[in-house]
Amino acid sequence: MNFSFLRTGAALLLPLTLVSAVPTSPTQGPKPDPQVLAQFGLYNNPTLQRLIDTKGQQMNKVSDRPGDYGFTIVDSPVINAFATPDGHVYFTRGIMAHFNSEAQFAGVLGHELGHITAKHGQSQQRRSTVAGIGLLLGSIVAPRLAEQYGGIIQQGVGLGMLKYGRDDERESDKLGVKYSTKIGYDASQMADFFQTLQRNEQASGGGSVPGFLSSHPNSADRYTTVKSLAAQAKQNAGGRQLAVGRDSYLRMIEGLPYGEDPRQGYVEGGVFYHPDLKFRMPIPSGWKSQNSPSQFQMAEPNGKAMLVLIPAGGNSLDEAAQGLAKAIGLQSADARRTTVNGFPAVVMQGQQAAQQDQAGAAVLAHVIQDGKTFYGIVGLTAPASFSTYSNTFARVAQGFARLTEASKLNRQSQKIRIKTATGSQTLAQALTANGVPTSRHEELAILNGMQRTTRLSKGMLYKSVGR
């Protein structure tokens, strides 16, 4: 969660991120969608932004349908890349961390541009198979509630996270090979990266947040097919030397944040801590949680109740409360003033207005003022279950407090650290020498696109992680 707060309540669930600078392309490509940045956050790294801009526009010029396309890196640890129908390609910092060469990066960039030039996203929209990102997050955390009482979730980002079919994937793989080869890269590296994705997916058990392979279906023969396509493309290049760019890429990602960024909030011991915003809030025992730049969600294990922490815009506490009530469609709410651990607050109880074919959830909402900042803590459940969960909603809101513990306030993210092998040794031996515990060796082997037993030669670069 990395939001700054809006001045008005009308656009409550489309907050601006704390990062105000939007990257500008040297080739004047379109700016990223504010809704995407609100949901994921912008990863502001001039070196990597220059890389994706430069290579993206080079591919654009040699593509089958040159256009006004944009390229942006977003601040998410999830390993993913996606293209939107408006002609924008987004890479997460999570996927940037897992590439091991410029050629791997270029292959996936060409693949995503291929989805645009082949108009896959537009056909997806016509078939109305797009799930809103905001609803997607809600469905992960509380699927039953999201389905029956979408209300507050569906007022989130309306942009679609497209899920492609295998035929679209095969076509984009071909285009990825074609475009990356045309700008001078060895496209066989893209096939190697698909193995990294597959290993990561298996190691994480699929994970709770959709990654590349869940939105880009894999196929058993994908590795072989891409290798074959790349070999043919190399042959067609007529002896032209095709680049891999391993060392150059690894040097570019030195210091890249790895995994969740605790500065944007983290969960530990049943508490959600936010060092930058300096607050803490309890999570009900056994409940699942999901953090994003625009909101923090908690859900009862069976999806019967949900709590959402979101920004509440306004110039006063009353204005923020009124804006929140309007934004979530709260009808005839009972409202009263109170305090929460010294913070002025308003408590509202009521029911959402029904939307289309969805019933309205019963709601207990708190709006808490911290200086000029206003937080909404919204509890939702089915009307028949309100008496079961209302006390839980109240306890969480009443547990919102100032974060003062230095050890929590000073928590820093892990970062990619590029190391140089000092002699002939296995990757596992090199990681151990850098203080990486054995329990993380497989994770780091996947990150490096290697096996733990892979032998490094003296002077070879490899990835480790550290503060």
DOMARDREN-184981 format. One record per residue (C-alpha): x, y, z. Coordinates in steps of 0.001 Angstrom, whole numbers, padded with zeros to 6 digits, always signed. Layout:
N
XYZ...
REM end
This chain:
467
+000000+000000+000000+001702+003132-001220-000958+005747-001685-001272+009467-001260-004715+010776-000589-007241+012409-002851-008840+015725-002173-012317+014481-003042-014242+011369-002159-015757+010871-005587-012774+008966-006972-012107+007190-003702-010700+003935-005002-008530+005395-007710-005785+006929-005542-002610+008495-006775+000561+006746-005742+003214+008442-003640+005470+008505-006680+004577+011668-008555+007052+011404-011425+005729+009543-014458+008471+008299-016750+008743+010113-020034+009813+008156-023058+012682+009545-025115+010583+008632-028137+007496+010325-026699+005432+007206-026220+002139+007518-024337+002194+007806-020560+001076+004852-018428-002550+004608-017356-003045+006316-013951-005333+003441-012955-002563+000911-013518-000159+003013-011452-002781+003324-008714-003134-000441-008579+000536-001430-008896+002633+001690-008315+005385+003061-010521+008905+001669-010202+010967+004783-010804+014348+003545-012048+015793+005704-014875+018236+003010-016054+015637+000250-016434+012999+002654-017743+015457+003765-020429+016056+000104-021326+012383-000745-021764+011714+002508-023639+014643+002082-026016+014142-001603-026803+010375-001235-026950+010532+001537-029506+013165-000316-031538+010762-003264-031709+007864-000966-032484+009653+000242-035631+010255-003297-036924+006878-004694-035820+003995-005727-038052+001885-002807-036859+003974+000177-035680+002018+002510-033449+002077+004919-030549+002979+002379-027872+004255+002932-024354+006432+000867-022009+006509+001090-018209+007902-000808-015215+005538-001051-012238+006426-001550-008592+005140-005049-007966+007098-008095-006740+004841-010427-008752+006599-012016-011739+004441-010716-014561+004224-008662-017734+001074-007566-019506-000066-005498-022451-003238-003417-022443-005505-002858-025451-004611+000850-025475-001093-000082-026619+000914-000081-023402+003271-002767-022139+003910-003123-018403+006679-005149-016752+006779-005665-012994+010013-005215-011079+009481-008847-010065+009931-010062-013625+012878-007694-014143+014582-009359-011170+014191-012812-012750+015628-012032-016188+019252-013089-016557+020140-011340-019795+019052-008559-022115+018015-011268-024580+015561-012831-022111+014129-009375-021400+013866-008607-025120+012148-011907-025910+009385-011309-023367+009113-007653-024431+008590-008813-028018+006036-011348-026806+003999-008639-025055+004269-006251-027993+003054-009166-030120-000158-009294-028092-000716-005649-029077+000239-005884-032748-001877-009039-033160-004785-007242-031415-005273-010043-028907-006410-007665-026184-009080-006083-028372-010565-009473-029211-010503-010345-025500-012483-007210-024723-015043-008024-027395-015573-011422-025779-016059-009700-022409-013731-012098-020630-011795-009370-018868-011658-009371-015062-011134-005990-013382-007906-005805-011454-009718-004459-008398-012226-007314-008461-009406-009748-009171-007677-008852-005919-010955-009065-004049-011696-012444-005556-008343-013776-004380-008859-012646-000811-012592-013197-000382-014044-014983-003414-017506-015611-001972-017980-012045-000800-016519-010632-004014-018964-012659-006075-022077-011867-004064-021321-008400-002717-018871-006843-005158-019740-003246-004259-016621-001621-002929-014312-003916-004867-015931-003304-008238-015579+000426-007786-011851-000179-008067-009822-000156-011231-011967-000996-014227-008969-001805-016377-008796-005409-017512-006077-007903-016694-006256-009957-019850-005953-013725-019861-004934-015133-023189-005637-018480-024792-002971-020890-026024-003393-019860-029675-002736-016226-028762+000293-017316-026731+001740-019293-029623+001325-016351-031969+002921-013969-029477+005815-016388-028927+006454-016316-032688+006286-012528-032719+008539-012320-029663+011162-014380-031455+010722-012324-034621+010922-008884-032968+013770-009654-030565+015832-011216-033375+015213-008210-035610+016721-005868-033010+019723-008127-032594+019067-010532-029708+019340-014302-029405+015678-015309-029084+016504-018782-027745+017027-017046-024402+013258-016461-024189+012727-020221-024091+015174-020497-021187+013208-017847-019323+009997-019855-019687+011774-022611-017762+012535-020107-014999+008845-019178-014901+007817-022830-014753+010221-023582-011896+009054-020564-009953+005404-021512-010424+006084-025037-009156+008118-023791-006185+005414-021337-005114+002541-023768-005571+000830-021346-007934+000821-018526-005380-002164-016392-004361-001571-013591-006867-001727-014320-010591+001687-014376-012230+002869-014650-015808+001879-018283-016384-001647-017829-015023-002389-014953-017405-000221-016439-020196-001039-020178-020330+001981-022425-020747+002130-025442-023015+004205-028594-022747+006027-027951-026015+006571-024222-025518+010283-024492-024700+010992-026740-027683+008879-024653-030048+010534-021352-029104+014005-022908-029329+013169-024153-032826+011740-020785-033891+014822-019022-032523+017188-021363-034374+015327-020687-037621+015392-016933-036972+019138-017095-036308+019670-018974-039563+017604-016370-041412+019799-013648-039889+022516-014831-042257+025374-015269-039831+024674-012008-038011+025979-012136-034445+023016-012115-032043+023512-010660-028575+022763-012210-025179+023899-009367-022918+024117-011318-019660+026663-009252-017735+025327-005922-018974+021814-006808-017810+022905-008103-014407+024824-004887-013755+021690-002877-014594+019612-004628-011925+022109-004222-009069+020112-002813-006136+016699-003713-007593+014218-004310-004716+013462-008025-004422+010206-009408-003068+007720-007404-001051+008766-003853-000194+008149-003435+003558+008146+000361+003149+004745-000060+001469+003397-002141+004327+003973-005673+005568+002271-008287+007713+004019-009824+010697+002625-011611+013727-000991-010855+012890-000383-007110+012456-000186-004912+009360+002644-002406+009705+003208+000591+007461+006599+002220+008134+006228+005118+005701+002725+006071+006844+003625+005234+010468+000608+003219+011520-000185-000326+012619-003442-002276+012458-004372-005771+013680-005507-008574+011384-008191-010925+012723-006778-014330+013656-006828-016747+010712-007866-014142+008140-006097-013877+004794-004656-010568+003639-003575-008923+000392-001635-005672+000027-001580-003473-003076-000591+000169-003661-004230+001265-003533-005663-000766-000645-005051-003404+002001-007625-006215+002185-008355-008802+004865-010828-011646+004556-012387-014317+006729-011023-017740+005576-014288-018810+003936-014804-015468+002221-017855-014548+004316-016550-011197+005549-013989-008675+004385-012166-005593+005681-010591-003052+003353-008237-000220+004300-008383+002529+001671-007694+006267+001353-010613+008564+002157-010253+011903+000391-011447+015215+001781-010452+018463+003463-012156+017609+006745-013220+014509+008659-016890+015087+007831-016130+015582+004153-014034+012405+004090-016830+010425+005767-019427+011760+003334-017160+010963+000381-016594+007418+001625-020322+006828+002152-021033+008041-001376-018209+006057-002953-019339+002736-001488-023040+003432-002007-023911+003436+001689-027640+003991+002226-029164+005749+005245-026040+005260+007310-025999+005898+011054-022922+008022+011741-021294+009194+014967-018083+010879+016060-015534+008988+018130-011794+008692+018696-009465+005796+017853-006294+005775+019956-006295+009564+019994-007204+009976+016307-010505+011779+015503-012842+009363+013732-016340+008808+012377-018138+005448+012564-020860+004656+009993-023169+001659+009851-025525+000843+007000-026041-001207+003853-024749-000746+000332-027197-000041-002429-027698-003066-004677-025751-002864-007961-027033-004600-011076-027337-008283-010140-025402-007913-006888-026935-007483-003462-025612-004758-001185-023331-005786+001666-023890-004763+005265-021170-002269+006212-019424-000993+009314-017004+001742+008256-014572+003889+010203-012979+007062+008850-009867+007975+010829-008053+011311+010628-004271+011549+010970-003419+015200+010396-004432+015965+006812-004660+012282+005934-007888+010268+006151-008148+006475+006235-011260+004422+005562-011532+001015+007256-014539-000694+005712-015994-003994+006954-018384-005820+004605-020472-008951+004994-023866-010333+004045-026688-008593+005960-027620-011876+007672-024044-012242+008959-023537-008701+010218-024093-009555+013880-021448-012285+013569-018717-010006+012217-019526-006476+013402-017471-006833+016605-014500-008059+014554-014816-005062+012238-014893-002726+015238-011906-004374+016970-009727-004016+013883-010606-000344+013442-010128+000353+017155-006712-001301+016909-005487+001268+014372-002605+003046+016132+000548+005072+015660+003597+002951+014799+006489+003888+017094+008668+000743+017301+012043+001521+015713+012551-002069+014532+009268-001904+012576+009747+001651+011307+013237+000945+009993+012435-002262+008082+014045-002224+004642+013467-004307+001526+015844-006931+000237+017696-006029-002929+019347-007853-005797+023092-007890-005214+025332-008830-008141+028364-010808-007025+031480-012056-008800+032585-015668-008402+036007-015769-006759+036929-019170-008148+035502-022377-009521+032582-023178-007196+028964-024274-007330+026182-021719-007090+025222-023195-003692+028780-022714-002417+028841-019126-003670+025494-018349-002015+026621-019857+001279+029749-017705+001151+027459-014678+000815+025427-015598+003872+022391-016995+002057+020853-019785+004169+020523-023243+002627+016721-022964+002851+016838-020233+000185+019282-021870-002209+016600-023236-004541+014837-019844-004616+018110-018144-005571+018937-020870-008089+015642-020119-009855+016388-016391-009642+019711-017058-011405+018220-019415-013974+020600-022108-012719+020663-025254-010616+022192-025236-007148+024922-027516-008521+025720-025251-011493+029454-024574-011475+030512-020944-011693+033802-019988-013286+036104-017418-011735+034913-013907-012541+031368-014998-013449+028554-012721-012270+025609-014115-010336+022710-012834-008223+022495-012843-004477+020139-010889-002207+020795-008583+000695+019741-005376+002412
REM end
